[in-house]
Amino acid sequence: MNSAPQSSAKLLQILQEEFPRISWTQTVLFGSECIMGAIKRTRVYIKNQKNFTFGIDVEHKGMKWSQRVNSFEQLKNEITYYSRLADPEVVKEIQTSLF
């Protein structure tokens, strides 16, 4: 999928389909609606922003950081990277299902 989903509900559905081993929920972070992915002790919060940009906030073993990506493909790459940090077995399954 090359185009970014326009709604949080659609984004949630797509992430659940593409990354089924990750626990995805719709939630609120800092007063904004977002999608949270949970893998062991790692949390990834995704905000669908204007102009097909995604804001990502990550919590991993007590560390926190934020970044933005400009495409849905970049978002999927980042999710795969954070999954690898949290659980290498999940990444093996994700790579198998995507290719």
C-alpha positions in Angstrom: 0.0 0.0 0.0 1.6 3.2 -1.1 -1.0 5.8 0.1 -1.4 6.6 3.8 -4.7 5.8 5.5 -6.7 8.9 6.2 -8.4 7.9 9.4 -7.1 6.3 12.7 -9.7 3.5 12.4 -8.4 2.6 8.9 -4.8 2.9 10.1 -5.6 0.6 13.0 -7.2 -2.0 10.7 -4.2 -2.0 8.3 -1.6 -2.3 11.1 -3.6 -5.2 12.6 -3.6 -7.0 9.2 0.1 -6.3 8.4 1.5 -6.9 11.9 -0.9 -9.4 13.5 1.6 -10.5 16.3 1.7 -6.9 17.7 -1.1 -5.9 20.0 -2.7 -2.8 18.5 -5.2 -0.5 20.2 -6.7 3.0 19.6 -5.9 5.3 22.5 -5.2 9.0 23.4 -1.7 10.3 24.0 -1.1 13.9 25.1 -4.7 14.8 24.2 -4.4 13.4 20.6 -6.0 10.2 19.2 -3.4 7.7 18.2 -2.7 4.0 17.7 -0.6 2.1 20.2 1.4 -1.1 19.3 2.6 -3.2 22.3 5.4 -5.8 22.0 6.6 -7.0 25.4 8.0 -3.9 27.2 8.0 -1.7 24.1 5.2 0.7 23.2 4.9 2.5 19.8 2.4 5.3 19.6 1.5 6.4 16.1 -0.3 9.7 15.2 -1.7 10.1 11.7 -0.9 13.7 11.0 -1.6 16.1 8.1 0.1 15.7 4.7 0.6 12.0 5.0 3.1 12.3 7.9 3.1 10.0 10.9 4.4 11.0 14.3 5.9 8.2 16.3 6.6 8.1 20.0 8.5 5.1 21.4 8.9 3.8 24.9 11.5 1.0 25.2 13.0 -0.3 28.5 12.5 3.1 30.2 13.8 5.2 27.2 11.6 7.5 25.2 12.0 9.1 21.8 9.9 10.7 19.0 10.3 11.0 15.3 8.3 11.7 12.2 8.1 9.7 9.0 6.8 10.9 5.6 5.3 7.7 4.1 3.4 4.6 5.1 6.3 2.5 3.8 8.7 4.4 6.2 6.2 3.8 9.0 6.2 0.0 8.3 10.0 0.0 8.3 10.1 1.8 11.7 7.6 -0.6 13.2 9.7 -3.6 12.0 12.8 -1.9 13.6 11.1 -1.3 16.9 9.7 -4.9 16.8 13.3 -6.1 16.5 14.3 -4.2 19.6 11.4 -5.7 21.5 11.3 -9.3 20.3 13.5 -10.8 17.5 11.0 -13.7 17.0 8.2 -11.3 16.1 10.4 -9.7 13.4 11.1 -13.1 11.8 7.3 -13.6 11.5 6.7 -10.1 10.2 9.4 -10.4 7.5 8.0 -13.8 6.4 4.4 -12.4 6.2 5.5 -9.2 4.2 7.7 -10.9 1.6 
